[in-house]
Amino acid sequence: MYRDGRRSEAPEDFSEALAEARATGDAFLWVGMHEPSEAEFDHVRREFGLHPLAVEDALTAHQRPKLEVYDDSLFVVLKPVRYDDDRDTVTTGELMVFMGDSFVVTVRHGEESPLAAVRRRLEHEPDVLRHGPTAVLYAVSDAVVDEYIEVAAELQADLEELEAEVFAPNTPDSRNTASRIYAFKRQVLEFRRATSPLLQPMDRLAFGNVPFVHEHARPFFRDVADHLTKANEYIEGLDRLLSDALSAHLAQMGVRQNDDMRKISAWAAMAAVPTMLAGIYGMNFDHMPELTWTWGYPAVVALMVGVCLGLHRLFKRRGWL
């Protein structure tokens, strides 16, 4: 329980604690749960009068970010994100927030959650906590969105390394580069699934008339919405750059294949001339020119060498070799 922005002792029974918070008018309850079972959450549902549909979403998880308004509470779904730089993977959790007139219930799924840090920070800012449950919803949303920007910056750094590999003059394994780009795009897509659907709920909190949200909190949610827009712009930029990097990589592979084909064709052309001459003089005819000439053999060999050297110089000048 928080009274006048400061943490205080509360009755163990939820009904008594909620009645006491409503009676004082300047207090509210914050109940935090991590992957609760159905039996554990059923007690919370009955005491706080949470809507069954929202409770089902909180228990089953795997929800899109959203905002739903019920008669006695507000239900918000957020998806915290964490980036593992060692494995180059984006992992998402789920964070559900039930908010009423004098209570906040947070339900976490996964380890990607900033709630411990948020609670400590809020407890050192009693002026913010005095605004009640709205302050908690704002602080949680702000922490999640700020984490989006940090993850986007980490992805940007890794993308720059990938771009350097794509445009390196001698890439040892081009197939591995293509698979890395594709895997990177999958991570960006996973990131976008967490950020894009949250735009509409944040806009409603920032500009709409949402029950249980204090009207003076709208500027703070506008700030969160602005940061969220920035994060989505980062993600869109990453996706475009990845698509361009993949196109550039495929174009480079085509150019390299063309170079290889030109080299093969050049060497084949140089090999064709001596093969042709040797084939002519290898035919078994009695009357052929230069067969009885003393200098016939060296002349033919010199002709082969001369033609090959001429072709080699020609192909070298045109960049085929």
Summary of the structure (lengths in Angstrom):
residues: 321
radius of gyration: 35.3
end to end distance: 78.9
largest distance: 124.9
contacts: 967
relative contact order: 0.09
helix: 63%
strand: 13%
